């Protein structure tokens, strides 16, 4: 027993280095091998919430449709919302298919669809003549949705990573955080009676 104690004491530095290496390997495995299951588990919640946030924008726009002066501009925004919602639904369907039968082709399709919807979310409406108070609500919620999708998409390289590859990704907001961020925009008083009335009618997440 004494000899074991002496051996351990004599080589304690070596044991420390060895334990550090094993700890590092564990972290690396978590960053690569476990990224896919977590990504797939979280996908449904993240994509669904993004879709719900665009439903909130749609509800807000619907509350402004009585303004005939803005009718044409609001129609353009409504078309954009419908397009984004369709693309989000397509991503949800692709993720469901991938969960049932994972394959590289479906994964590539999901990545491409996600890139397309991110591009479309970035559409600029500043040239439509909409008041800043309306644009701020649209851009604010759309920006939160875009950040979620960009964070989620950052895990694609991790899914394709080989052992030893260095990967980095952005952690999306959790369900509670995202809801709170969207609701904060909906709860903000703008000082415009019509806009504030439309915001008040929107169902909170």
C-alpha positions as CSV (number, residue, x, y, z in Angstrom):
1,X,0.0,0.0,0.0
2,X,2.9,2.3,0.9
3,X,4.6,1.6,-2.4
4,X,1.5,2.5,-4.3
5,X,1.2,5.8,-2.4
6,X,4.8,6.6,-3.1
7,X,4.4,5.7,-6.8
8,X,1.3,7.9,-7.0
9,X,3.1,10.8,-5.3
10,X,6.2,10.5,-7.5
11,X,4.2,10.5,-10.7
12,X,1.4,12.9,-9.7
13,X,2.3,15.4,-12.4
14,X,2.0,12.6,-15.1
15,X,-1.4,11.5,-13.7
16,X,-2.6,15.2,-13.8
17,X,-1.5,15.6,-17.5
18,X,-3.2,12.3,-18.4
19,X,-6.4,13.2,-16.7
20,X,-6.4,16.6,-18.5
21,X,-6.0,14.8,-21.8
22,X,-9.0,12.6,-21.1
23,X,-11.0,15.6,-20.1
24,X,-10.1,17.3,-23.3
25,X,-11.1,14.3,-25.3
26,X,-14.4,14.2,-23.6
27,X,-15.1,17.8,-24.5
28,X,-14.1,17.2,-28.1
29,X,-16.4,14.2,-28.4
30,X,-19.3,16.3,-27.0
31,X,-18.5,19.1,-29.5
32,X,-18.6,16.7,-32.5
33,X,-20.4,13.5,-31.8
34,X,-23.1,14.9,-29.6
35,X,-23.8,18.0,-31.8
36,X,-26.0,16.2,-34.2
37,X,-28.5,14.7,-31.7
38,X,-28.8,18.0,-29.8
39,X,-29.2,19.9,-33.1
40,X,-31.9,17.5,-34.3
41,X,-33.7,17.5,-30.9
42,X,-33.8,21.3,-30.7
43,X,-34.7,21.8,-34.4
44,X,-38.4,21.3,-33.9
45,X,-38.7,23.9,-31.1
46,X,-36.4,26.4,-32.8
47,X,-38.0,26.3,-36.3
48,X,-41.5,26.2,-34.8
49,X,-40.9,29.3,-32.7
50,X,-39.5,31.1,-35.8
51,X,-42.6,30.3,-37.6
52,X,-44.8,31.5,-34.7
53,X,-42.8,34.8,-34.7
54,X,-43.8,35.4,-38.3
55,X,-47.4,34.6,-37.5
56,X,-47.1,37.5,-34.9
57,X,-45.8,39.8,-37.7
58,X,-48.7,38.7,-39.9
59,X,-51.2,39.4,-37.1
60,X,-49.7,42.9,-36.5
61,X,-49.9,43.7,-40.2
62,X,-53.5,42.5,-40.3
63,X,-54.3,45.0,-37.5
64,X,-53.1,47.8,-39.8
65,X,-55.1,46.8,-42.9
66,X,-57.6,49.6,-42.3
67,X,-55.0,52.1,-43.3
68,X,-55.7,52.6,-47.0
69,X,-52.7,54.8,-47.5
70,X,-50.4,51.9,-46.6
71,X,-52.4,49.1,-48.2
72,X,-50.0,48.5,-51.1
73,X,-46.9,48.5,-48.9
74,X,-48.6,46.2,-46.3
75,X,-49.6,43.8,-49.1
76,X,-45.9,43.5,-50.1
77,X,-45.0,42.7,-46.5
78,X,-47.9,40.1,-46.3
79,X,-46.6,38.4,-49.4
80,X,-43.1,38.2,-47.9
81,X,-44.5,36.8,-44.6
82,X,-46.4,34.1,-46.5
83,X,-43.3,33.1,-48.5
84,X,-41.1,32.9,-45.4
85,X,-43.7,30.8,-43.6
86,X,-43.9,28.4,-46.5
87,X,-40.1,28.0,-46.5
88,X,-40.1,27.4,-42.7
89,X,-42.7,24.7,-43.1
90,X,-40.6,23.1,-45.8
91,X,-37.6,23.1,-43.4
92,X,-39.7,21.5,-40.7
93,X,-40.8,18.8,-43.2
94,X,-37.2,18.1,-44.3
95,X,-36.1,17.8,-40.6
96,X,-38.9,15.3,-40.0
97,X,-37.8,13.3,-43.0
98,X,-34.2,13.4,-41.9
99,X,-35.1,12.2,-38.4
100,X,-36.9,9.2,-39.9
101,X,-34.2,8.3,-42.4
102,X,-30.9,10.3,-42.0
103,X,-28.9,10.7,-45.2
104,X,-26.5,13.3,-46.7
105,X,-28.9,14.4,-49.4
106,X,-31.6,15.4,-47.0
107,X,-29.0,17.2,-44.8
108,X,-27.8,19.2,-47.8
109,X,-31.4,20.0,-48.7
110,X,-32.0,21.3,-45.1
111,X,-28.9,23.4,-45.2
112,X,-29.9,24.9,-48.6
113,X,-33.4,25.6,-47.5
114,X,-32.2,27.3,-44.3
115,X,-29.8,29.5,-46.3
116,X,-32.7,30.5,-48.7
117,X,-35.0,31.5,-45.9
118,X,-32.3,33.5,-44.2
119,X,-31.7,35.4,-47.4
120,X,-35.4,36.1,-47.7
121,X,-35.8,37.3,-44.1
122,X,-33.2,39.9,-44.8
123,X,-35.5,41.7,-47.3
124,X,-35.4,45.4,-46.9
125,X,-38.8,47.3,-46.8
126,X,-37.4,50.8,-46.2
127,X,-38.3,51.8,-49.7
128,X,-42.0,51.1,-49.3
129,X,-42.8,54.3,-47.4
130,X,-43.9,52.6,-44.2
131,X,-43.5,54.6,-41.0
132,X,-40.5,53.8,-38.9
133,X,-42.7,52.6,-36.0
134,X,-44.1,49.8,-38.3
135,X,-40.7,49.0,-39.8
136,X,-39.1,48.7,-36.4
137,X,-41.6,46.0,-35.3
138,X,-41.2,44.0,-38.5
139,X,-37.4,44.3,-38.5
140,X,-37.1,43.6,-34.8
141,X,-39.0,40.4,-34.8
142,X,-37.6,39.3,-38.2
143,X,-34.1,40.0,-36.8
144,X,-34.7,37.8,-33.8
145,X,-35.9,35.0,-36.1
146,X,-32.9,35.4,-38.3
147,X,-30.5,35.2,-35.4
148,X,-32.1,31.9,-34.3
149,X,-31.8,30.4,-37.7
150,X,-28.2,31.6,-38.1
151,X,-27.3,30.1,-34.8
152,X,-29.1,26.8,-35.6
153,X,-27.4,26.7,-39.0
154,X,-23.9,27.1,-37.5
155,X,-24.2,23.5,-36.4
156,X,-24.1,22.2,-40.0
157,X,-20.3,22.1,-40.0
158,X,-20.3,20.2,-36.7
159,X,-22.6,17.5,-38.2
160,X,-20.1,17.0,-41.1
161,X,-17.0,17.2,-38.9
162,X,-14.5,14.4,-38.9
163,X,-12.7,13.3,-35.7
164,X,-10.1,15.8,-34.8
165,X,-11.8,18.7,-36.7
166,X,-12.2,21.9,-34.9
167,X,-15.8,23.1,-34.9
168,X,-17.5,26.2,-33.5
169,X,-21.2,27.1,-33.3
170,X,-23.5,29.7,-31.9
171,X,-26.0,28.6,-29.3
172,X,-29.6,29.7,-30.2
173,X,-31.8,31.3,-27.5
174,X,-33.8,28.8,-25.6
175,X,-37.6,28.8,-25.9
176,X,-38.2,31.1,-22.9
177,X,-35.6,33.6,-24.0
178,X,-36.9,33.8,-27.6
179,X,-40.5,34.2,-26.5
180,X,-39.5,37.0,-24.0
181,X,-37.5,38.8,-26.7
182,X,-40.4,38.8,-29.2
183,X,-43.0,39.7,-26.6
184,X,-40.8,42.6,-25.5
185,X,-41.1,44.1,-29.0
186,X,-44.8,43.5,-29.1
187,X,-45.2,45.1,-25.6
188,X,-43.2,48.3,-26.5
189,X,-45.4,51.4,-26.8
190,X,-44.6,53.4,-29.9
191,X,-46.7,56.4,-29.3
192,X,-48.6,55.9,-32.5
193,X,-52.2,55.1,-31.6
194,X,-52.9,52.9,-34.6
195,X,-49.7,50.9,-34.3
196,X,-50.1,50.5,-30.6
197,X,-53.7,49.3,-31.1
198,X,-52.5,46.7,-33.7
199,X,-49.7,45.5,-31.3
200,X,-52.2,45.1,-28.5
201,X,-54.2,42.7,-30.6
202,X,-51.3,40.4,-31.4
203,X,-51.3,37.2,-29.3
204,X,-48.1,36.9,-27.3
205,X,-45.8,33.9,-27.6
